Amino acid sequence: MVGFLTSLIRRRGISPSRLAREIGVSHATVSRWLSGKDVPSPQSCEKLADYGGIRVEWLLSLARYLPALETAGATQWPEFREYARLKYPNELDEDVIAMIEDLIERRRRKREVEGR
């Protein structure tokens, strides 16, 4: 969970305080999450999933509310970050993964605007 939160903060270019404000929790709560002393509640997992653009089930499994998700099958594609870590564990660092995720998100938004 700590890795996800750290990555989310870095990818969005925000402070922990801003993350707290934007998802409606206290700064102290986010600090406990980042230190590993606590995990987000299921409700906070929903907010974080929405904010981070990821599946809530994945985040709930990170917080151990659900069993660990199995590797995605043919009908269920993994998030890019999961795929990149499995496929290219030594070639792609967090900055490159974040950059590619940003490009993917920009393309998705462009397609939405174009009505595809």
N, C-alpha and C positions, 0 to 999 in steps of 0.2 A: 504494500500500500504506500509506503514512504516513497518508493521509486516512482510510482505513478504520480503522486502529488508533486514531487520535485520536478518531474518531467512536464507536468501540466503547467506549473508556475513558470518554468523556463520557456516552454513553447509559446505561452501566451504573453510572455514578457511582463509579468505582473508581480507584485509583492504578495506575500502571504496575507497581509492585511486586506489587500484589494480582493483576493480570492474569497476571504471571509465575508466581506461586504457583499460581493456579487452573488454568493449562494445563501446568504442570510444566516451566518453563524458568527460567533465571536472570534476575535483574533486568537484568544487563548485556546479555543477549540482547535483551530488549524495548527497552532503550535504543538499541541499534544499529538495531533495526527502526524505531523512532520518529525517529531521526536520518537514516534513509535510507541508512545505511552498509552495511546487510545486509538480506536478506529472509528470511522464515521458510522453513524446510525444508519439503518436501512433508508430512512428518509433523506439523510444527507448523501448517501450513495446515489440515490435517484437524482438529486440536484447536481452532484458532481458528474454523473454520467451524461446528463443533459448538457452541462456546461462544457465538458470535455469532448462531446460528440462520440461517445463510446456506448456499447451495450451495457445496460444496467446489470445484467446477469454476470458479466465479466467482473464488474466492480464489486458486486455482492460476493462473488467467489474470492476476490482478493481480500475482502474484509472478513472472510470465513463465515458468512451467513449462509452461503450455499456451498456444496462440495466443489472442489476444483473442477473447472470445465475441462472436458476432454479435448484433444486436438480436433480441430474442425474437420468435418467430413466434406464430401463433394458438394453437399447442398448448403453447407454453412461455412462461409469464408471467414478467415480470421481478420482482425484489424491489422492494418499495415504494420504497426509496431511489433505485434506478435510474429507476423510472417517474417519481417526483416531480421528479428533476433534469431529465429530458427534457421532461416536460409543463409544469412550472412552474419554469423556471430562475431567474426573477427574483422570483417571488411567495413561495416557501417557503425559509426559511433553515434551517440545521442544527438549531436548537432546535425548530422546528415539526415538521420531519421526524422527529426523535427522539421527540417527544411523540406523534405519530400512530403511529409504530412501536410505542411502548409500549402504546397503546390497542389496536392490532391484536393484539399478543401477549397482552394481558389477555383479549380476547374469545376467542382461540384456546384459552387455558387454561380459560376458563369453559365453552366448548363441550365440551372434553375431559371435564371433570368431569360435565357434564350427559349425556354419552354420545352426543353427536351426531356 
